[in-house]
Amino acid sequence: QVQLVESGGGLVQSGDSLTLSCAASGITLDDHAIGWFRQAPGKEREGVSCIRSGDGPIYYADSGKGRFTISKDNAKNTVYLHINTLKPEDTAVYYCAAGWRHGRLCLPYEYDYWGQGTQVTVSS
């Protein structure tokens, strides 16, 4: 059974840094496209950062370039999202996802497995 479990969210202040974790079981992340998505109230779920299948090219949303870093630890089967200089507009529920497609566009429809999400709230 595939499970993705996010952790690391919380209440932070603008300018802080945060690292989110996603522990996977039932699949090997190294063999899948993986990504981080977020959804703010009233907004559509959007891709934040994705690694294409086969450790392919990494996608970062324009809003996160220079501030977001996606990484993974294959031994731990865990993917991370490090966020620097958090802004109030980063406030959202953050989800990790995995899929057996290429994930070239970092869009939700490309992903098959989803975690329950972790809340990140950034105060001014």
N, C-alpha and C positions, 0 to 999 in steps of 0.2 A: 504494500500500500504506500502510495506516494504522500509524503507530508512535507510541507515547508512551514517553518515556524520562525516568524520575525521577532526580534527583540531589540532593545536599546533605545526606544523612543522615550519621550518625556517632555517636560516643560523646560525650556531653555530661554536664554536672553539673546537678543540680536547681537551678532558678532561671535557667539559661541561656536564651538565645534561639536560634532556628534558623530558617532559611528553606530550604524545599524548592522545587525547581524541576521542572517537567515540560515538556519540549520536545515539541511535536507536529509530525508530518509526515503528509501524505496527507489531512488534514482541516483545516478552518478552525475553530479553537476558538470563534470568535465566533459561529458558526452552530450550535453544539451546547450542550447541557447539559454542564457539566463539574463534576468533583468530586474531592475527596480522601477516601480511605478508609484505614482502618488495620486491621491484624489482628495481635493479640498471640497468643503460643503458647497453644493450647487454647481460643481464643475465636473467635467468628464475626467475619467481616469487617463492619466497621461504618462508616457514613458519618461523616465528620468535618465536612466543609463542602462545600456544593454551590452552584453558580450555575445556576439554571434556564435553559432555552433562551431565546434572545432577550434575554440580559442581564437576566433576570428576577430575582425575589427571591432573596436569599442565605440559605441554611440553614446554621446552626451547631449542632452537637450541644451538648447541655447541658454536657457535660464540657469543651467548648472555648470556650464563650461568654465573651468578655472576654479570651481569651488567643490565640485563633486568628484569623487574617485571611487570607482567600482573595482573590487578585487575579490579573489577567492582563494581559499585554502583547500586544495584538492584532498589533502590528507584528512582534513576535518569535514569535507563535503559541505563547506559553509561558504556563503558569499557575503560580502560586506559592502556597505555604502558609507563612505566617509564624507561628511559635509563640513566644509569650512565656512566661516563667516555667515552663519545662518541669518536669514532675513524673515520678517513676518510673513512674507508671501510664500515661504517654504512650509508654512503650517499646513499639514495634511495628514491623512493616513497613508503610510508608506507600505507598499506590498512588494514582496519578491515573487518572482515567477520563473518557471522553467518550461521549455518546450522542445519538441523534437523537430521543429522546422528551423530554418536558418535564423529567423528573427532579424532580418535585414532592416526592417523599418522601425523596430522597437515599438510596435503597436500591440495593444492588448489581445487582438484576435490571433496573433501569432503564437500565443502562449497557452499551454495546456494545463499547467498546474499552478495553483495559487495558494499563498499563505493567507492568514486571516488579517494581517496588517498590524502595524504598530503606529501609534499616534505620536506625531511630532508637533509640538506647539511652541511657537517662537514669539516671545513677548517683545514689545518695542523697547 
